Amino acid sequence: MPNLLYVILDENGNIVDFYCNFDNLTYNKEEVIGKNWFDTFIDPVDKEKIWSVFTQILQGHDKEYETYKNDIVCKDGSHRLIDFYNRLVTKDGKKYTFSVGMEHFEADMRLLKELAKEFYQKSFLNA
């Protein structure tokens, strides 16, 4: 399996589900559940821009941002450029962003969409 990142965020940008198999990301699920994605994984320089994309997705513009690429900050301080597949999901009256990402140099958008479909089917959002 390629290096893959999967994350579900609530309306405030808090992480409600997470998986990552990147070598140097070194965060595990237990460390990040409940933390704010933007405070944990987004460089302060990019925070406003990425927050704007996030709010656009929450407002229903997820088709416009179905694919989006941005840097994330790993636990060791290194940065990785990630191609994300994103969608808006509403469950029990609450909005969530569902995102699956691959490192940019590995990204194959067809594969990314297929992997996203698999992760979505296994997520609590599909239950």
C-alpha positions as CSV (number, residue, x, y, z in Angstrom):
1,M,0.0,0.0,0.0
2,P,1.3,3.5,-0.8
3,N,2.0,6.0,1.9
4,L,-1.5,7.1,2.9
5,L,-3.2,9.6,5.3
6,Y,-6.9,9.4,6.2
7,V,-8.6,11.9,8.4
8,I,-12.1,12.9,9.4
9,L,-12.6,16.4,10.9
10,D,-15.6,17.8,12.6
11,E,-17.0,21.3,11.9
12,N,-14.3,22.9,14.2
13,G,-11.4,21.1,12.5
14,N,-11.0,18.6,15.3
15,I,-9.8,15.1,14.4
16,V,-12.5,12.5,14.9
17,D,-10.8,9.6,13.0
18,F,-7.2,9.2,11.7
19,Y,-4.9,6.7,10.0
20,C,-1.5,7.3,8.6
21,N,1.3,5.0,7.5
22,F,3.9,7.6,6.6
23,D,7.3,6.6,8.0
24,N,8.2,9.9,9.7
25,L,4.8,11.2,10.6
26,T,5.1,9.2,13.8
27,Y,1.7,10.3,15.2
28,N,-0.6,7.5,16.1
29,K,-4.4,7.7,16.2
30,E,-4.6,8.0,20.0
31,E,-2.2,11.0,20.0
32,V,-4.3,13.0,17.6
33,I,-8.0,12.2,18.1
34,G,-9.7,15.3,19.5
35,K,-6.8,17.6,18.6
36,N,-7.3,20.4,16.1
37,W,-6.0,19.4,12.6
38,F,-5.0,23.0,11.8
39,D,-3.0,23.4,15.1
40,T,-1.3,20.0,14.8
41,F,-0.6,19.5,11.1
42,I,-0.7,22.8,9.3
43,D,2.1,25.3,9.3
44,P,1.0,28.6,10.7
45,V,2.0,30.3,7.4
46,D,-0.6,28.1,5.5
47,K,-3.2,28.0,8.2
48,E,-5.5,30.8,6.9
49,K,-5.4,29.5,3.3
50,I,-6.1,25.9,4.3
51,W,-8.8,26.9,6.8
52,S,-10.6,28.8,4.0
53,V,-10.6,25.7,1.9
54,F,-12.0,23.7,4.8
55,T,-14.8,26.2,5.4
56,Q,-15.6,26.2,1.7
57,I,-16.0,22.4,1.8
58,L,-18.2,22.7,4.9
59,Q,-20.4,25.2,3.0
60,G,-21.0,22.6,0.3
61,H,-18.3,23.4,-2.2
62,D,-16.7,20.0,-1.8
63,K,-16.8,19.3,-5.5
64,E,-14.8,22.4,-6.1
65,Y,-12.2,21.1,-3.6
66,E,-12.6,17.4,-4.3
67,T,-8.9,17.3,-4.8
68,Y,-6.5,19.7,-3.1
69,K,-2.8,19.7,-2.3
70,N,-1.1,21.2,0.7
71,D,1.8,20.6,3.0
72,I,1.4,19.0,6.4
73,V,3.8,19.2,9.2
74,C,5.0,15.8,10.6
75,K,5.8,15.2,14.3
76,D,9.5,15.5,13.6
77,G,9.0,19.0,12.0
78,S,9.4,17.9,8.4
79,H,6.9,18.8,5.8
80,R,5.2,16.6,3.3
81,L,3.2,17.7,0.3
82,I,0.0,15.8,0.2
83,D,-2.6,15.4,-2.5
84,F,-6.0,15.0,-0.8
85,Y,-9.3,13.7,-2.0
86,N,-12.0,15.5,0.1
87,R,-15.8,15.3,0.5
88,L,-18.4,16.7,2.8
89,V,-20.4,14.2,4.8
90,T,-23.4,15.0,7.0
91,K,-24.3,12.5,9.7
92,D,-26.8,13.0,12.5
93,G,-27.1,16.6,11.6
94,K,-23.4,17.3,11.9
95,K,-21.0,18.1,9.1
96,Y,-17.7,16.4,8.7
97,T,-14.9,16.6,6.1
98,F,-13.6,13.2,5.0
99,S,-10.2,13.3,3.4
100,V,-7.7,10.7,2.1
101,G,-4.3,11.8,1.0
102,M,-1.1,10.5,-0.6
103,E,2.3,12.1,-0.9
104,H,2.3,14.2,-4.0
105,F,5.1,12.4,-5.8
106,E,3.2,9.1,-5.3
107,A,-0.3,10.4,-6.0
108,D,-2.4,8.8,-8.7
109,M,-5.8,10.4,-8.5
110,R,-7.7,7.3,-9.7
111,L,-6.0,5.2,-7.0
112,L,-6.6,8.0,-4.4
113,K,-10.4,8.0,-5.2
114,E,-10.6,4.2,-5.0
115,L,-8.8,4.2,-1.6
116,A,-11.0,7.0,-0.4
117,K,-14.1,4.9,-1.3
118,E,-12.7,1.9,0.7
119,F,-11.9,4.0,3.7
120,Y,-15.3,5.7,3.6
121,Q,-17.1,2.3,3.5
122,K,-15.2,1.3,6.7
123,S,-15.7,4.7,8.5
124,F,-18.3,5.5,11.1
125,L,-19.7,8.0,8.6
126,N,-21.1,5.2,6.4
127,A,-22.7,3.3,9.3
